Amino acid sequence: MKAISGILELKRVSPLTDRSATISLGTGELSPEELVAWVELMGSNVRVLVEPADTAPTARAEMQHEPGHKTPAQRLRSVLFVAWRQRFEGAEDKPQFDDYYRNRMERLIDGVKEELDD
């Protein structure tokens, strides 16, 4: 796979509910070969350095999380959601997920507290 460098236009930054963002970049007119290089990278994790093309950057912000990697807390919430859905599938008196989540988290917290020294 080829690496691509060049000047792009930052078109849009869209914050998402999981505190990540979707970023859209625009290119100038592309040759068929350049377009193929971009298409080959679709769906790949890529390393990106974005800096203004016409001025020197004054500082650098480093992103700490790689896309597609959830924090342990996000993973636990996702697993609890699947457990809630499986446990109460088709139930008429299904609790709200937020209530189920709080209850399960309290049980987990209490279990960890029991492991602590007095």
PAZAPA-4460 file (N, C-alpha, C; in steps of 0.05 Angstrom, whole numbers, plus 32768, in hexadecimal, padded with zeros to 4 digits):
% residues 118
    n_x    n_y    n_z   ca_x   ca_y   ca_z    c_x    c_y    c_z   seq   type   mol
   8011   7FE8   8000   8000   8000   8000   8012   8019   8000     1      M     A
   800A   802D   7FF2   8019   8046   7FF0   8012   8059   8006     2      K     A
   8025   8068   800F   8020   807F   8021   8018   8096   800F     3      A     A
   8008   80A8   801A   7FFF   80BF   800B   8006   80D8   801B     4      I     A
   8011   80EC   800E   8015   8106   801A   800B   811B   8007     5      S     A
   8004   8132   8012   7FFB   8148   8002   7FEC   815C   8012     6      G     A
   7FE2   8170   8005   7FD2   8185   8012   7FB4   817E   800E     7      I     A
   7FA6   817D   8024   7F89   8177   8023   7F7A   818E   8031     8      L     A
   7F61   8190   802C   7F50   81A4   803A   7F40   8196   804F     9      E     A
   7F41   819F   8068   7F31   8194   807E   7F15   819F   8079    10      L     A
   7F03   818D   8073   7EE7   8195   806B   7ED4   8195   8083    11      K     A
   7ED6   8181   8095   7EC2   817F   80AA   7ECE   816E   80C1    12      R     A
   7EC7   8176   80D9   7ECC   8167   80F1   7EB2   8163   80FF    13      V     A
   7EA9   814A   8102   7E8F   8143   810D   7E93   8133   8127    14      S     A
   7E8E   8140   813E   7E91   8131   8158   7E7B   811B   8159    15      P     A
   7E82   8105   8165   7E70   80EE   8168   7E6A   80EA   8186    16      L     A
   7E54   80DC   818B   7E4C   80D9   81A7   7E5F   80CA   81B8    17      T     A
   7E71   80B9   81AC   7E84   80AA   81BC   7E9E   80BA   81C1    18      D     A
   7E9D   80D4   81BC   7EB3   80E7   81C0   7EC9   80E4   81AB    19      R     A
   7EC4   80D6   8195   7ED6   80D5   817F   7ECC   80E9   816A    20      S     A
   7ED7   80E9   8153   7ECE   80FC   813E   7ED3   80F0   8122    21      A     A
   7EC2   80F8   8110   7EC7   80F2   80F4   7ED2   810A   80E7    22      T     A
   7EE8   8107   80D8   7EF5   811D   80CB   7EF5   8119   80AD    23      I     A
   7EEC   812D   809E   7EEB   812C   8081   7F00   813E   8075    24      S     A
   7F0F   8133   8062   7F24   8142   8054   7F1D   8142   8037    25      L     A
   7F24   8158   8029   7F1F   815A   800D   7F39   815D   7FFD    26      G     A
   7F3A   8150   7FE6   7F52   8151   7FD5   7F4C   8164   7FBE    27      T     A
   7F61   816B   7FB1   7F5E   8178   7F97   7F57   8162   7F82    28      G     A
   7F58   8169   7F69   7F52   8155   7F54   7F67   813F   7F55    29      E     A
   7F5E   8126   7F54   7F70   810F   7F56   7F73   8101   7F3C    30      L     A
   7F8B   80F7   7F37   7F90   80E6   7F20   7F84   80CA   7F27    31      S     A
   7F80   80BA   7F13   7F76   809F   7F19   7F88   8090   7F2D    32      P     A
   7FA2   8093   7F2A   7FB5   8085   7F3C   7FB3   808F   7F58    33      E     A
   7FB0   80AA   7F5B   7FAD   80B6   7F76   7F93   80AC   7F83    34      E     A
   7F7E   80AB   7F74   7F64   80A2   7F7E   7F66   8084   7F88    35      L     A
   7F74   8074   7F78   7F78   8058   7F80   7F87   8056   7F9A    36      V     A
   7F9C   8067   7F9D   7FAB   8066   7FB6   7F9A   806C   7FCE    37      A     A
   7F87   8080   7FCC   7F75   8086   7FE1   7F61   806F   7FE6    38      W     A
   7F56   8064   7FD1   7F43   804F   7FD4   7F50   8036   7FE1    39      V     A
   7F69   8031   7FDB   7F76   801A   7FE7   7F79   801D   8006    40      E     A
   7F7A   8036   800F   7F7D   803B   802C   7F62   803B   803B    41      L     A
   7F4C   803B   802C   7F32   803C   803A   7F2F   8025   804E    42      M     A
   7F25   802C   8066   7F21   8018   807B   7F3A   8011   808B    43      G     A
   7F51   801D   8083   7F6A   8018   8091   7F6E   802D   80A7    44      S     A
   7F7C   8025   80BD   7F86   8039   80D0   7F9E   8046   80C3    45      N     A
   7F9F   8060   80C3   7FB6   806E   80B7   7FC2   8082   80CB    46      V     A
   7FDB   8087   80C8   7FE9   809A   80D9   7FE6   80B6   80CB    47      R     A
   7FDE   80CA   80DA   7FD9   80E4   80CE   7FE6   80FA   80DE    48      V     A
   7FF2   810C   80D0   7FFC   8125   80DC   7FEE   813B   80CD    49      L     A
   7FDE   814B   80DC   7FCF   8161   80CF   7FDB   817B   80DA    50      V     A
   7FE4   818B   80C8   7FEF   81A5   80D0   7FE8   81BA   80BA    51      E     A
   7FE6   81D3   80C1   7FDF   81E7   80AD   7FF4   81E8   8097    52      P     A
   7FEB   81EB   807E   7FFE   81EB   8068   800B   8206   8064    53      A     A
   7FFE   821B   806D   8009   8236   8067   8016   8244   807F    54      D     A
   8015   8238   8097   8022   8243   80AE   802F   822D   80BE    55      T     A
   8043   8234   80CE   8050   8221   80DF   803E   821B   80F7    56      A     A
   803B   8202   80FF   802B   81FC   8117   8038   8207   8130    57      P     A
   8028   8210   8143   8033   821B   815C   8035   8206   8172    58      T     A
   8027   81F0   816F   8027   81DA   8182   801D   81C1   8174    59      A     A
   801F   81AA   8182   8016   8191   8177   8004   8183   818C    60      R     A
   7FED   817A   8183   7FDA   816B   8194   7FDD   814E   818D    61      A     A
   7FE2   813D   81A0   7FE5   8120   819B   7FCB   8112   81A2    62      E     A
   7FC1   8101   8191   7FAA   80F1   8197   7FB3   80D8   81A6    63      M     A
   7FA5   80D1   81BB   7FAD   80BC   81CD   7FA1   80A1   81C6    64      Q     A
   7F8A   80A1   81B8   7F7C   8088   81B3   7F7B   8082   8195    65      H     A
   7F7F   8069   818F   7F7E   8060   8174   7F60   805A   816D    66      E     A
   7F58   8060   8154   7F3D   805A   814C   7F36   803C   814F    67      P     A
   7F1E   8037   8157   7F15   801B   8159   7F1D   800E   8173    68      G     A
   7F2C   801B   8184   7F34   800F   819E   7F24   801D   81B4    69      H     A
   7F14   800D   81C2   7F04   8018   81D7   7F14   8017   81F1    70      K     A
   7F0D   802A   8203   7F18   8029   821D   7F0C   8012   822C    71      T     A
   7F19   8009   8242   7F0D   7FF3   8252   7EF0   7FFA   825B    72      P     A
   7EEB   8013   8263   7ED0   801A   826B   7EBC   8018   8254    73      A     A
   7EC4   8020   823C   7EB3   801E   8225   7EAD   8001   821E    74      Q     A
   7EC2   7FF0   8221   7EBE   7FD4   821C   7EAB   7FC7   822F    75      R     A
   7EAE   7FCE   8249   7E9C   7FC4   825E   7E7F   7FCC   8258    76      L     A
   7E7B   7FE5   8251   7E60   7FEF   824C   7E54   7FE0   8234    77      R     A
   7E64   7FDB   821F   7E5A   7FCD   8208   7E52   7FB0   820F    78      S     A
   7E63   7FA3   821F   7E5D   7F87   8227   7E44   7F86   8238    79      V     A
   7E41   7F9A   824A   7E29   7F9A   825B   7E10   7F9F   824A    80      L     A
   7E12   7FAF   8235   7DFC   7FB4   8223   7DF3   7F9A   8215    81      F     A
   7E07   7F8B   820C   7E00   7F71   81FE   7DF4   7F5E   8213    82      V     A
   7DFE   7F5D   822B   7DF3   7F4C   8240   7DD6   7F54   8246    83      A     A
   7DD1   7F6E   8248   7DB6   7F78   824D   7DA3   7F70   8237    84      W     A
   7DAC   7F74   821E   7D9B   7F6D   8207   7D95   7F4F   8206    85      R     A
   7DA9   7F3E   820B   7DA4   7F22   820A   7D93   7F19   8222    86      Q     A
   7D97   7F24   8239   7D88   7F1B   8251   7D6B   7F22   824F    87      R     A
   7D65   7F3A   8244   7D49   7F44   8245   7D3C   7F43   8229    88      F     A
   7D48   7F35   8216   7D3C   7F33   81FB   7D20   7F28   81FD    89      E     A
   7D0D   7F37   81F3   7CF1   7F2E   81F3   7CE2   7F32   820D    90      G     A
   7CF0   7F3B   8222   7CE3   7F3E   823C   7CD1   7F57   823C    91      A     A
   7CB9   7F55   8247   7CA7   7F6B   8248   7CAF   7F80   825D    92      E     A
   7CBB   7F77   8272   7CC3   7F8A   8288   7CE1   7F90   8287    93      D     A
   7CEB   7F93   826F   7D08   7F99   826C   7D10   7FB3   8278    94      K     A
   7D24   7FB4   828A   7D2D   7FCD   8296   7D3B   7FDE   8281    95      P     A
   7D3C   7FF8   8285   7D4C   8009   8273   7D69   8002   8276    96      Q     A
   7D78   8004   8260   7D94   7FFD   8261   7DA3   800D   8276    97      F     A
   7D9E   8027   8278   7DAC   8038   828C   7DA8   802D   82A8    98      D     A
   7D90   8024   82AF   7D8B   8019   82C9   7D9A   7FFF   82CD    99      D     A
   7D9A   7FEE   82B9   7DA8   7FD4   82BA   7DC6   7FDA   82BD   100      Y     A
   7DD0   7FEC   82AD   7DED   7FF3   82AE   7DF5   7FFD   82CA   101      Y     A
   7DE6   800F   82D5   7DED   801A   82F0   7DED   8003   8305   102      R     A
   7DD9   7FF2   8303   7DD6   7FDC   8316   7DEE   7FC9   8314   103      N     A
   7DF5   7FC1   82FC   7E0C   7FAF   82F7   7E26   7FBC   8300   104      R     A
   7E29   7FD6   82FA   7E42   7FE4   8302   7E44   7FE5   8320   105      M     A
   7E2E   7FEA   832E   7E2F   7FEA   834C   7E37   7FCF   8356   106      E     A
   7E2D   7FB9   834A   7E34   7F9F   8353   7E52   7F9A   834F   107      R     A
   7E5C   7FA3   8338   7E79   7FA0   8332   7E8A   7FB0   8346   108      L     A
   7E81   7FC8   834B   7E90   7FDA   835E   7E90   7FCD   837A   109      I     A
   7E79   7FC3   8383   7E77   7FB7   839D   7E89   7F9E   839F   110      D     A
   7E8B   7F8F   8389   7E9D   7F78   8388   7EBA   7F80   838B   111      G     A
   7EC2   7F95   837E   7EDD   7F9F   8381   7EE2   7FAA   839D   112      V     A
   7ECF   7FB8   83A8   7ED2   7FC3   83C3   7ED7   7FAC   83D7   113      K     A
   7EC9   7F95   83D3   7ECD   7F7F   83E5   7EE9   7F74   83E5   114      E     A
   7EF7   7F78   83CF   7F13   7F6F   83CD   7F27   7F82   83DB   115      E     A
   7F1E   7F9A   83E2   7F30   7FAD   83EE   7F35   7FA7   840C   116      L     A
   7F4D   7FAE   8415   7F54   7FAB   8431   7F44   7FC0   8441   117      D     A
   7F3D   7FB9   845A   7F2F   7FCC   846B   7F41   7FE2   8474   118      D     A
***
